[in-house]
Amino acid sequence: MDQLIPIASKLQDVLGALGGNTTLDLPQIVVVGGQSSGKSSVLEGIVGRSFLPRGSGIVTRRPLILQLYNTATPPPCDESGEFQDSSFETEEKKDPYEFRELTDGETRSLDEIEEWGEFMHIQGRKFFSFKEIREEIERDTERVVGNNKGIHRTPIYLKIFSPLVLPLTLVDLPGFAKVAVGDQPEDIEEQIRDMCLEYISNPNAIILAVTGANTDLANSDALQIARQVDPDGERTVGVLTKLDLMDPGTDASEMLQNNLIPLRRGYVGVVNRGQKDVASDLSIRDGLRREDSFFKTHPVYGRDRTLTSKCGTQNLARNLNTILMHHIRECLPELKNRITNLTADVQNELTALGTPTEGTSRAALGGSLLALLSKFTAGFASLIDGRGNPNGGVPMNGGAGAPHNMMSDMNELYGGARISYIFNDIFSSSLMSVGPFDGLSDDEIRTTICNANGTRPALFVPEISFDILVRRQISRLEQPGIQCVDLVYQELQRIASQCEPGEFMRFPAMRERLVDVVNDLLKRCVGPTQMMVSNLVKIELAYINTSHPDFIGGSRAVARLLESQRKEETQKKQKMENASRTGSGDTIIGTTVGATPLSSSSLNKYAATDDIAVAATPIRKEKENIDAFHDAQSGPGGVGGHNNGGIMNFMFGGQQPHKNKGLTSTPSRFQTPNRTRGGPPSIVQLPQVPVSMRQTDVPPTDRERVETEIIKSLIESYFNVVRKNFIDMVPKTIMYFLVNHVKDALQNELVSELYRDSELPNLMGEAEDIAQRRRTCVEMKDLLEKALEIVNEVRDFNTFN
């Protein structure tokens, strides 16, 4: 995988520039197989280092998660672009400062190419000797599991840092066992299988199914468990070990040609170092040379080129190289989009940062200031008018601004559209939901009419009662209008925060002053606007125009009431007729016992204007009083009987429909007790006048109900007229006194307050971090431009070279 290392290292540099949210996410390589099948040797061959415990029986007793990190620039390449060192790393010697042999005969010490390992359970310690790494793996395994062949699912995390490794994650798992030994549990086989399934179930894992070539492939535990999670063999690579230990006259050609148990990625045969080689400290380099010699001189593998390409650890690495490169290529489209977007963002930031202002003349500073102010006011006007924000939008004053490019955000309203939403969907809708009688009951209307009559009942509905009531309802419109001004004021502040050019980040003093000037201008305009909205209500209250063409008027109100009453009487007659036909004539449907119906005759009497109808009213009332008096005398108990009858009860305590419950008879020491039956009272004593008199204590008469309905019709009609005018005039007032005034006066206000020759150096002084940010952006831009070249290099990379 030497050819992949430089490209992957460059991609890691790109990902570092992109930030932590983007990772290359190379697949895990999970090695599974039976005990002593050569799993650890295969893993060491891929890494190029000997660092795993070796021995007979179950040696790997805990999962080992090995993370490789590339730490430096790879070795130099030749003119063809390939690594000069095409072999794997040399085996680590006892001397930590050994020299490594390169193909060009040059040598360099380990302090030039530094490699070390780190364990998660030993924070802060670096192991520069791979022998010490092996010993620490054995020591930590025994600490958790013991020294009697037990296993444990808690993994060991090991990180190896080297400039000559590919950033990968490798996982070494315990080998499959059938029979428990030592202190292993009886279900050791099931536990190991569950542990392996936990790792190979990851869809981003490459499964290396290791099987000894000197065993029957159909009995391979590794292939069996791999098929459970990868039935199609999409991410399984079969690895055949111990080809040098097969019986004489036999070979693994059928298995290598993928004929027995087909896998999409096929099989690779390898020859690992044996236990004797490990004991004799045979290096991986020498082991790879022996492996290469074995396959070249073999009578079957050396003669068939098809088999030759499927034998050897280098071919296994090439196979993994191909898988990894395909994975990287799948990430290229998204990676390239991120690089392109970041490049555009960096360029925009560079443009916003501009050129340094140190040493610039006052005239040039003044020109830059005027240009920035014009750009800000143009963006402010454009947002209000709906032409978008040409400045991009950077929130001022730490406020919540819109997205950086608001024209690309089609999910919400911004700018002038939000003000229109306030006018039409908030203010107008809220006022239309306000009823003309909200907070006004029929009893209050009746009491107001009674108070307007003064000392004697009026012949007609007193106009002053309508005037009092309608003014009260109209005055309720003022507060929503003031609130609408406040909402628009807040939106203008929001718009000002959204239209600030990106260049303002360079000049914090000017930005702070500009915020103050804009806020002062808005506050100065809010006061007159609110005053004008209040005046709109006061104008309506100053003159109640009963001649308005949309106002219903008194005659039409009475006519409408008569018409509705006729319809009600017609419906009642029809119900009575229907009830009589069905034999229930004694019951009048829809009539409430004790209530006095509002009849058309009473309305006709009230609407009549001749003297006879007017004069008949007191005569009729007098007759009703006389009849009531006789009824009281002839009622149960007779005169002077119980409280239900008698003249005293008629005057003070009788149950009469027009009795004022607020006027109660109070016992007095001057009151003489009633005489015996038949005798009149000696003295008539009036009750005391109550402190609070309420008209609601007496049931309304026909006249009072008619007057109430007429007043309600008049109030509803006139309130609707005023509300319609108010809904129309408030947005116009706000637009003239606030929005348009601020938009037109903003640039002159900014220039008059900020463009002063003595303040130019202070206002146009850059922030302390601007120079550093400018240098960072330039470096980032160069890095991103190189990143695009690297992406194209990965796209054109031939994995079979």
C-alpha positions in Angstrom: 0.0 0.0 0.0 3.0 2.3 -0.4 1.5 4.1 -3.4 -1.7 4.9 -1.4 0.2 6.3 1.6 1.2 9.7 0.0 -2.2 10.3 -1.5 -4.1 9.4 1.7 -1.7 11.6 3.7 -2.4 14.5 1.4 -6.1 13.9 1.8 -5.8 14.0 5.5 -4.2 17.4 5.2 -7.2 18.5 3.1 -9.6 17.1 5.8 -7.7 19.0 8.4 -8.3 22.2 6.4 -12.0 21.4 6.0 -12.5 21.0 9.7 -13.6 18.2 12.1 -17.0 17.6 10.5 -15.5 16.0 7.4 -13.5 12.7 7.7 -12.2 10.3 5.1 -13.6 7.5 7.3 -11.5 4.7 5.8 -12.9 1.2 6.5 -11.9 -1.0 9.4 -9.9 -4.1 8.6 -11.2 -6.9 10.9 -9.3 -10.1 10.9 -11.2 -13.3 11.9 -10.2 -16.9 11.9 -9.5 -20.0 14.0 -6.8 -20.3 16.6 -3.3 -20.5 15.2 -4.6 -19.8 11.7 -2.1 -16.9 11.2 -4.4 -13.9 11.9 -1.8 -11.9 13.8 0.9 -12.6 11.3 -1.4 -11.4 8.5 -2.1 -8.2 10.4 1.6 -7.6 11.1 2.4 -8.1 7.4 -0.2 -5.4 6.5 1.2 -3.0 9.1 4.8 -3.9 8.4 5.8 -4.2 12.0 6.1 -7.1 14.5 4.3 -6.0 17.7 1.6 -8.7 18.4 2.0 -11.5 21.0 2.9 -14.8 19.4 2.7 -18.4 20.7 0.6 -21.6 20.6 -3.0 -22.0 21.5 -5.2 -18.9 22.1 -2.8 -15.9 22.2 -5.2 -13.1 21.3 -7.6 -13.1 24.2 -8.9 -9.5 24.0 -9.9 -7.5 20.9 -7.0 -5.2 19.8 -8.2 -2.1 18.0 -5.1 -0.7 16.2 -5.3 2.8 14.9 -2.6 3.9 12.5 -1.8 7.6 12.1 0.4 9.2 9.4 2.6 11.8 11.1 4.8 13.3 8.5 5.4 13.8 4.8 6.1 10.5 3.1 9.6 9.6 1.6 10.5 11.4 -1.6 9.1 10.1 -4.9 11.0 9.5 -8.1 10.1 11.1 -11.5 7.4 8.5 -12.0 5.6 9.7 -8.9 6.1 6.4 -7.0 7.8 5.7 -3.7 11.5 5.0 -3.9 11.1 2.6 -1.0 8.7 0.0 -2.4 9.2 -2.5 0.4 7.7 -2.6 3.9 9.3 -1.2 7.0 12.3 -3.0 8.5 11.9 -4.9 11.7 12.6 -3.1 14.9 15.9 -3.9 16.5 16.9 -3.7 20.1 18.8 -0.5 19.5 16.2 2.3 19.3 18.4 4.3 17.0 18.9 1.6 14.3 19.4 2.7 10.7 17.0 1.8 8.0 18.1 0.7 4.5 16.7 2.6 1.6 16.8 1.6 -2.1 19.1 4.4 -3.0 21.7 3.3 -0.4 21.1 6.3 1.8 20.5 5.8 5.5 18.8 7.9 8.1 18.2 7.5 11.8 14.9 7.0 13.6 15.0 10.5 15.0 14.4 11.7 11.4 11.4 9.2 10.9 10.1 8.9 14.4 7.6 6.1 15.2 5.9 5.3 18.5 2.9 3.7 20.0 0.4 4.9 22.6 -2.1 3.0 24.7 -5.4 4.4 25.8 -5.1 2.9 29.3 -1.7 4.6 29.7 -2.3 8.2 29.0 0.7 10.4 28.0 3.3 7.6 27.6 4.9 6.9 24.3 6.4 3.5 23.4 9.3 3.9 20.9 10.2 0.2 21.0 7.7 -2.2 19.4 9.0 -4.9 21.7 7.8 -2.9 24.6 4.4 -2.5 22.8 4.1 -6.3 22.6 5.0 -6.7 26.2 2.4 -4.1 27.3 -0.3 -5.9 25.3 0.6 -9.1 27.1 0.7 -7.4 30.5 -2.7 -5.6 30.1 -4.3 -8.8 28.8 -3.2 -10.7 31.9 -4.3 -7.8 34.1 -7.9 -8.0 32.9 -8.2 -11.7 31.9 -5.6 -13.5 33.9 -2.9 -15.9 32.7 -5.0 -19.1 32.2 -6.3 -18.8 28.7 -9.4 -16.7 29.6 -10.9 -14.2 27.2 -12.6 -10.8 27.7 -14.6 -8.5 25.3 -13.0 -5.3 26.7 -10.8 -4.1 23.8 -7.2 -2.8 24.0 -6.8 0.5 22.1 -3.4 1.0 20.5 -2.3 3.9 18.4 0.8 3.7 16.2 2.2 7.0 14.8 4.5 6.8 11.8 5.1 8.7 8.6 5.1 5.4 6.6 1.7 4.0 7.5 -1.7 4.5 6.0 -4.4 6.0 8.3 -6.4 2.8 9.0 -8.2 1.0 11.8 -7.2 -2.6 12.2 -8.9 -5.1 14.5 -7.4 -8.3 15.8 -9.9 -10.7 17.4 -9.5 -14.0 19.4 -9.5 -17.1 17.2 -12.4 -19.5 17.2 -12.2 -22.3 19.8 -14.3 -25.4 20.1 -13.4 -26.7 23.6 -12.9 -24.6 26.7 -9.5 -24.9 28.3 -8.1 -23.4 31.5 -10.5 -20.9 33.1 -12.4 -20.4 29.9 -16.2 -20.6 30.2 -18.0 -23.5 28.7 -19.7 -21.3 26.1 -16.3 -20.0 24.9 -17.2 -20.7 21.2 -20.4 -18.7 21.4 -18.7 -15.9 23.2 -16.0 -15.6 20.6 -18.6 -15.7 17.8 -20.6 -12.9 19.4 -17.5 -10.9 19.8 -16.6 -11.3 16.2 -20.1 -10.5 15.0 -20.0 -7.3 16.9 -17.1 -6.0 14.8 -17.8 -7.5 11.4 -21.4 -6.3 11.4 -20.2 -2.8 10.8 -21.0 -2.2 7.0 -17.8 -0.1 6.8 -15.6 -3.0 7.8 -13.5 -5.2 5.5 -13.5 -8.8 6.7 -10.2 -10.7 6.3 -11.4 -14.3 6.7 -8.2 -16.2 7.5 -8.2 -19.9 6.9 -5.3 -22.4 6.9 -4.7 -23.8 3.4 -3.9 -27.2 4.9 -7.5 -27.5 6.1 -10.8 -28.1 4.3 -12.2 -24.7 3.2 -15.7 -25.9 3.6 -15.0 -26.2 7.4 -13.7 -22.6 7.7 -15.2 -20.9 10.7 -14.0 -17.5 9.3 -16.0 -17.9 6.0 -19.0 -19.2 7.9 -19.3 -16.2 10.2 -18.4 -13.8 7.4 -21.3 -15.1 5.3 -23.8 -14.3 8.1 -23.2 -10.6 7.8 -21.9 -10.5 4.2 -23.8 -13.2 2.3 -22.8 -11.8 -1.1 -19.1 -11.5 -0.2 -19.1 -7.8 -1.1 -16.6 -6.9 1.6 -15.0 -10.2 2.5 -11.4 -11.1 1.4 -10.4 -14.7 1.8 -6.9 -15.1 3.1 -5.2 -18.6 2.8 -2.3 -19.1 5.2 0.2 -21.9 5.6 0.5 -22.7 1.9 4.0 -23.9 2.7 2.7 -26.5 5.1 0.4 -28.3 2.7 1.0 -32.0 2.0 3.5 -32.7 -0.8 1.7 -33.0 -4.1 -1.2 -30.8 -3.1 -1.8 -27.1 -3.7 -4.5 -24.4 -3.1 -5.0 -23.5 -6.8 -8.8 -24.4 -6.7 -9.3 -22.2 -3.7 -7.2 -19.3 -5.1 -9.2 -19.5 -8.4 -12.4 -18.9 -6.4 -13.9 -22.1 -7.5 -14.9 -23.8 -4.2 -16.6 -21.0 -2.1 -16.8 -18.0 -4.4 -16.2 -14.5 -3.0 -16.5 -11.4 -5.0 -13.1 -10.1 -3.8 -11.6 -13.6 -4.1 -8.8 -15.2 -2.2 -5.1 -14.4 -1.5 -2.5 -16.9 -0.4 0.2 -15.9 2.0 3.2 -17.5 3.8 3.8 -16.1 7.2 6.7 -16.4 9.6 6.5 -19.5 11.7 7.0 -19.7 15.4 10.5 -20.8 14.8 11.2 -17.7 12.7 9.7 -15.5 15.4 11.8 -17.1 18.0 14.9 -16.6 15.9 14.0 -12.9 15.5 13.4 -13.1 11.7 12.5 -9.7 10.5 9.4 -9.0 8.4 11.5 -7.9 5.5 13.3 -11.2 5.5 10.0 -13.1 5.9 8.6 -11.3 2.9 11.6 -12.2 0.9 11.2 -15.8 1.8 7.6 -15.7 0.9 8.3 -14.2 -2.5 11.0 -16.8 -3.1 8.5 -19.6 -2.2 5.9 -18.6 -4.6 8.3 -17.9 -7.5 9.9 -21.3 -7.2 6.8 -23.3 -6.6 5.9 -25.6 -9.5 2.2 -24.5 -9.5 2.1 -21.0 -8.1 5.2 -19.8 -9.9 4.2 -21.0 -13.4 0.6 -19.8 -13.5 0.5 -16.0 -13.8 -3.2 -16.0 -12.7 -2.2 -17.7 -9.4 0.9 -15.6 -9.0 -1.1 -12.4 -8.8 -3.2 -14.0 -6.0 -0.2 -15.0 -3.8 1.8 -13.0 -1.4 1.3 -10.4 1.3 2.1 -7.7 -1.2 -0.8 -8.8 -3.4 -3.0 -8.9 -0.3 -1.9 -5.3 0.4 -2.6 -4.4 -3.2 -6.1 -5.9 -2.9 -6.8 -3.8 0.2 -5.3 -0.9 -1.7 -7.9 -1.3 -4.4 -10.8 -1.5 -1.8 -9.6 1.6 0.0 -9.1 3.6 -3.2 -12.6 2.7 -4.3 -13.9 3.9 -1.0 -12.0 7.1 -1.2 -13.3 7.7 -4.7 -16.9 7.3 -3.4 -16.1 10.2 -1.0 -14.7 12.4 -3.8 -17.9 14.2 -5.0 -18.9 15.3 -1.5 -15.3 16.1 -0.7 -14.9 18.2 -3.8 -18.1 20.1 -3.1 -16.9 20.9 0.4 -13.6 22.2 -1.0 -15.3 24.3 -3.6 -17.7 25.9 -1.1 -14.9 26.5 1.3 -12.8 28.1 -1.4 -15.7 30.5 -2.2 -16.2 31.3 1.5 -12.5 32.0 2.0 -12.5 34.2 -1.1 -15.5 36.2 0.2 -13.8 36.6 3.5 -10.6 37.8 1.8 -12.7 40.3 -0.1 -14.3 41.5 3.1 -11.0 41.8 4.8 -9.7 44.0 2.0 -6.3 45.5 1.9 -4.5 46.9 5.0 -5.3 50.5 5.9 -2.0 51.2 7.5 -0.2 54.1 5.8 -3.3 55.1 3.8 -4.0 58.8 3.3 -7.0 60.5 4.9 -8.5 61.1 1.5 -8.4 57.4 0.7 -9.8 56.6 4.1 -12.6 59.0 3.5 -13.4 57.5 0.2 -13.5 54.0 1.7 -15.8 55.2 4.5 -18.3 56.8 2.1 -18.2 53.7 -0.1 -19.0 51.5 2.9 -21.8 53.8 4.1 -23.4 53.8 0.6 -23.2 50.1 0.4 -24.9 49.8 3.8 -27.8 52.2 2.9 -28.2 50.5 -0.5 -28.5 47.1 1.1 -31.0 48.5 3.7 -33.2 50.0 1.0 -32.9 46.9 -1.2 -34.1 44.7 1.7 -37.1 46.9 2.4 -38.1 47.1 -1.3 -37.7 43.4 -1.8 -34.7 43.4 -4.1 -32.6 41.2 -1.8 -29.5 41.9 0.1 -26.4 42.5 -2.1 -24.1 42.7 0.9 -24.5 39.0 2.0 -25.7 39.9 5.6 -23.6 39.8 8.7 -25.6 40.4 11.9 -24.9 43.6 13.7 -24.7 44.1 17.4 -24.7 40.3 18.1 -28.2 40.1 16.9 -29.9 37.2 15.2 -29.4 37.9 11.5 -30.5 36.0 8.5 -28.4 33.4 6.7 -25.2 34.6 5.1 -26.7 34.5 1.6 -30.4 35.2 2.1 -31.3 35.1 -1.6 -30.5 31.4 -1.4 -32.9 30.9 1.5 -36.4 30.4 0.2 -37.9 29.0 3.4 -38.8 32.2 5.3 -39.7 35.9 4.8 -37.2 38.6 5.3 -36.8 42.3 4.8 -39.9 44.3 3.6 -41.9 41.1 3.3 -41.8 40.8 7.1 -43.2 44.3 7.5 -46.0 43.4 5.0 -46.7 40.3 7.1 -47.0 42.5 10.2 -49.5 44.8 8.5 -51.7 42.2 6.9 -51.4 39.0 8.9 -50.8 40.3 12.4 -52.3 43.8 12.7 -55.2 43.6 10.3 -56.2 40.1 11.3 -56.0 40.9 15.0 -58.2 44.0 14.6 -60.7 42.1 12.5 -61.1 39.6 15.4 -62.0 42.5 17.8 -65.7 42.5 18.2 -67.7 45.8 18.5 -69.1 44.6 21.8 -66.0 43.0 23.4 -66.1 44.1 27.0 -69.5 45.6 26.7 -72.6 43.8 28.0 -76.3 44.4 27.4 -76.7 45.4 31.0 -74.1 48.1 30.6 -75.8 49.4 27.5 -79.1 49.5 29.3 -77.6 51.3 32.2 -76.0 53.8 30.0 -79.3 54.5 28.2 -81.0 55.0 31.6 -78.3 57.4 32.7 -78.6 59.4 29.5 -82.3 59.8 30.1 -81.7 61.9 33.1 -84.7 62.8 35.4 -87.4 61.6 33.0 -87.6 58.8 30.4 -86.9 60.1 26.8 -89.4 59.7 24.1 -86.8 58.2 21.8 -83.4 56.5 22.3 -81.0 59.1 23.7 -78.2 59.9 21.3 -75.8 60.6 24.1 -75.8 57.0 25.1 -74.7 55.9 21.6 -72.0 58.6 21.7 -70.6 57.4 25.0 -70.6 53.8 24.1 -69.1 54.0 20.6 -66.3 56.3 21.9 -65.4 53.7 24.5 -65.2 50.9 21.9 -63.2 53.1 19.4 -60.6 54.0 22.0 -59.7 50.3 22.3 -58.1 50.4 18.8 -55.3 52.7 19.9 -53.2 50.1 21.7 -53.0 47.6 18.8 -51.9 50.5 16.6 -49.1 51.4 19.0 -48.0 47.8 19.2 -47.9 47.6 15.4 -45.4 50.6 15.4 -43.2 48.7 17.9 -43.2 45.6 15.8 -42.2 47.5 12.6 -39.5 49.3 14.6 -38.0 45.9 15.7 -38.1 44.7 12.1 -36.2 47.7 10.9 -33.6 47.0 13.5 -33.5 43.4 12.2 -33.1 44.6 8.6 -30.3 46.9 9.6 -28.5 44.0 11.3 -28.9 41.9 8.1 -27.6 44.4 5.5 -24.2 45.1 7.1 -21.4 44.5 4.6 -18.8 42.0 5.5 -16.1 44.7 5.4 -17.5 46.2 8.6 -15.8 43.3 10.5 -12.5 45.0 9.9 -13.5 48.3 11.6 -15.1 47.7 15.0 -15.1 51.4 15.9 -17.0 52.4 12.8 -19.4 49.5 13.2 -20.2 50.5 16.8 -20.8 54.1 15.8 -22.9 53.1 12.8 -25.1 50.9 15.1 -25.6 53.9 17.4 -26.5 56.3 14.6 -29.1 53.8 13.1 -30.7 53.1 16.5 -30.9 56.9 17.3 -32.5 57.6 13.9 -35.1 54.8 14.5 -35.9 56.0 18.0 -36.4 59.6 16.8 -38.9 58.4 14.2 -40.8 56.0 16.4 -42.1 58.8 18.7 -43.8 60.8 15.9 -45.2 57.7 14.4 -46.8 56.5 17.6 -48.1 60.1 18.2 -49.7 60.0 14.7 -51.3 56.6 15.3 -52.7 57.9 18.6 -54.0 61.0 16.8 -55.8 58.8 14.3 -57.9 57.5 17.2 -58.3 60.9 18.7 -59.5 62.2 15.3 -62.2 59.5 15.2 -63.2 60.4 18.8 -63.3 64.1 18.1 -66.3 63.9 15.7 -68.8 61.0 15.4 -69.9 61.3 11.8 -73.4 59.8 11.8 -73.7 61.0 8.2 -71.1 58.6 6.9 -72.4 56.8 3.9 -71.5 53.4 5.4 -73.2 54.1 8.7 -76.6 52.4 9.1 -78.4 55.4 10.8 -81.3 55.3 13.3 -84.2 54.8 10.8 -82.5 51.8 9.1 -81.6 50.4 12.5 -85.2 50.4 13.6 -86.4 49.0 10.2 -83.9 46.2 10.4 -85.0 45.4 14.0 -88.7 45.3 12.9 -87.8 43.1 10.0 -86.0 40.6 12.2 -88.8 40.6 14.7 -91.4 39.9 12.1 -89.4 36.9 11.0 -89.2 35.7 14.6 -93.0 36.0 15.0 -93.6 34.2 11.7 -91.4 31.3 12.9 -93.2 31.2 16.2 -96.6 31.0 14.5 -95.4 28.2 12.3 -94.1 26.3 15.4 -97.5 26.8 17.2 -99.4 25.6 14.1 -97.2 22.5 13.9 -97.6 21.9 17.6 -101.5 22.2 17.4 -101.5 19.7 14.5 -99.6 17.2 16.5 -101.9 17.6 19.6 -99.5 19.5 21.7 -101.2 22.9 21.5 -100.7 23.6 25.2 -97.0 24.0 24.8 -95.4 26.8 22.8 -92.1 25.7 21.6 -89.3 28.2 22.0 -91.1 30.3 24.7 -89.5 30.7 28.1 -91.7 30.9 31.2 -91.6 34.2 32.9 -89.9 36.1 30.0 -91.6 38.9 28.2 -91.5 38.4 24.4 -90.3 41.3 22.3 -93.3 41.7 20.0 -93.7 43.7 16.8 -96.6 45.5 18.5 -94.2 46.9 21.1 -91.8 48.0 18.4 -94.6 49.6 16.5 -95.7 51.4 19.6 -92.2 52.6 20.2 -91.7 53.6 16.5 -95.0 55.5 16.3 -94.6 59.3 16.4 -98.2 60.5 16.8 -99.4 62.0 20.0 -102.0 59.3 20.6 -99.5 56.5 20.8 -97.3 58.6 23.1 -100.1 59.6 25.4 -101.4 56.0 25.6 -98.3 54.9 27.4 -98.9 56.4 30.9 -102.6 55.5 30.8 -101.7 51.9 30.1 -99.1 51.9 32.8 -101.6 53.4 35.3 -104.2 50.7 34.4 -101.5 48.0 35.0 -100.7 49.5 38.4 -104.4 49.6 39.4 -104.9 46.0 38.3 -101.8 45.0 40.2 -103.1 46.8 43.3 -106.5 44.9 43.1 -104.7 41.7 42.6 -102.6 42.3 45.6 -105.8 43.0 47.7 -107.7 40.0 46.5 -104.7 37.7 46.4 -104.0 34.9 48.9 -104.1 36.1 52.4 -106.1 39.2 51.7 -105.2 42.7 52.9 -103.1 42.7 56.0 -102.4 39.0 55.7 -99.0 37.4 54.9 -96.1 39.2 53.1 -97.4 37.9 49.7 -100.3 40.4 49.7 -101.6 43.7 50.9 -101.0 47.2 49.9 -97.8 47.5 51.9 -96.3 44.5 50.1 -97.5 46.0 46.8 -95.7 49.3 47.5 -92.5 47.9 49.2 -92.1 44.2 49.4 -94.6 42.6 46.9 -93.4 40.3 44.2 -93.9 42.7 41.3 -92.1 42.4 38.0 -90.9 46.0 38.2 -89.7 45.9 41.8 -86.2 47.3 42.3 -84.4 44.8 44.4 -81.9 47.4 45.3 -84.6 49.4 47.1 -85.3 47.3 50.3 -87.6 48.1 53.1 -85.7 48.8 56.3 -87.4 48.4 59.7 -87.7 51.7 61.6 -88.5 52.6 65.2 -91.2 55.0 63.7 -92.9 52.2 61.8 -96.2 51.1 63.4 -97.1 47.4 63.2 -99.9 46.3 60.9 -103.4 46.3 62.4 -105.6 43.3 62.4 -107.2 41.9 59.2 -109.1 44.6 57.3 -107.5 47.6 58.9 -105.2 50.0 56.8 -101.7 50.8 58.0 -101.4 53.8 60.1 -98.1 55.2 58.6 -96.4 54.5 55.2 -92.6 54.6 55.7 -90.3 54.9 52.6 -87.2 52.7 52.6 -83.7 54.2 52.7 -82.1 55.1 49.4 -79.4 52.5 48.6 -75.8 53.7 48.1 -75.5 51.8 44.8 -78.4 51.6 42.4 -78.3 49.1 39.5 -80.7 48.9 36.6 -79.7 45.3 36.1 -81.7 44.3 39.3 -84.9 44.9 37.4 -85.9 42.8 34.3 -85.9 44.9 31.1 -89.1 46.1 29.7 -90.0 45.8 26.0 -89.0 49.4 25.5 -85.6 48.8 27.1 -84.9 45.8 25.0 -85.8 47.7 21.9 -83.6 50.6 22.8 -80.7 48.2 23.6 -81.0 46.4 20.2 -81.1 49.7 18.4 -78.0 51.0 20.2 -76.2 47.8 19.5 -77.0 48.1 15.8 -75.7 51.6 15.7 -72.5 50.8 17.6 -71.7 47.8 15.4 -72.2 49.8 12.2 -70.1 52.8 13.3 -67.4 50.6 14.9 -66.9 48.7 11.7 -66.6 52.0 9.8 -63.9 53.2 12.1 -62.1 49.9 12.3 -61.9 49.8 8.5 -60.4 53.3 8.3 -58.0 52.5 11.1 -56.7 49.3 9.5 -56.1 51.3 6.3 -54.5 54.3 7.9 -52.1 52.8 10.4 -49.9 51.0 7.8 -49.8 54.2 5.7 -48.8 56.2 8.7 -46.1 53.8 9.7 -44.7 53.7 6.2 -44.6 57.5 5.9 -43.4 58.5 9.3 -41.1 55.6 10.0 -40.1 53.2 7.2 -39.8 55.6 4.3 -38.4 58.4 6.4 -35.6 56.2 7.8 -34.9 54.8 4.4 -34.6 58.2 2.8 -32.7 59.9 5.6 -30.3 57.1 6.6 -27.4 58.0 4.3 -27.5 61.7 5.1 -27.6 60.9 8.8 -24.7 58.5 8.6 -22.5 60.8 6.5 -23.2 63.8 8.8 -22.5 61.8 12.0 -19.5 59.7 10.8 -17.7 61.5 8.0 -15.5 63.8 10.0 -11.9 64.3 9.1 -10.7 64.2 12.7 -12.3 60.8 13.3 -11.3 59.0 10.1 -8.2 57.3 11.5 -10.1 56.0 14.5 -13.2 54.9 12.6 -11.1 53.2 9.8 -8.7 51.5 12.2 -8.6 47.7 11.7 -9.2 45.3 14.5 -6.2 43.6 16.0 -7.0 40.1 14.6 -7.7 41.3 11.1 -4.1 41.0 9.9 -3.8 37.5 11.3 -7.1 36.5 9.7 -6.0 37.8 6.4 -2.8 35.7 6.5 -4.8 32.7 7.5 -7.2 33.2 4.7 -4.4 33.4 2.2 -2.9 30.2 3.5 -6.2 28.5 3.5 -6.9 29.5 0.0 -3.6 28.1 -1.2 -4.2 24.9 0.6 -7.7 24.5 -0.8 -6.4 25.1 -4.3 -3.9 22.3 -3.8 -6.7 20.2 -2.4 -8.5 20.3 -5.7 -5.4 19.0 -7.4 -5.1 16.2 -4.8 -8.7 15.2 -5.4 -8.1 15.0 -9.1 -5.0 13.0 -8.4 -7.0 10.4 -6.4 -9.6 10.3 -9.2 -6.9 9.5 -11.8 -5.0 7.1 -9.5 -4.5 3.6 -10.9 -4.7 1.1 -8.1 -3.1 -1.6 -10.2 0.2 0.1 -10.8 
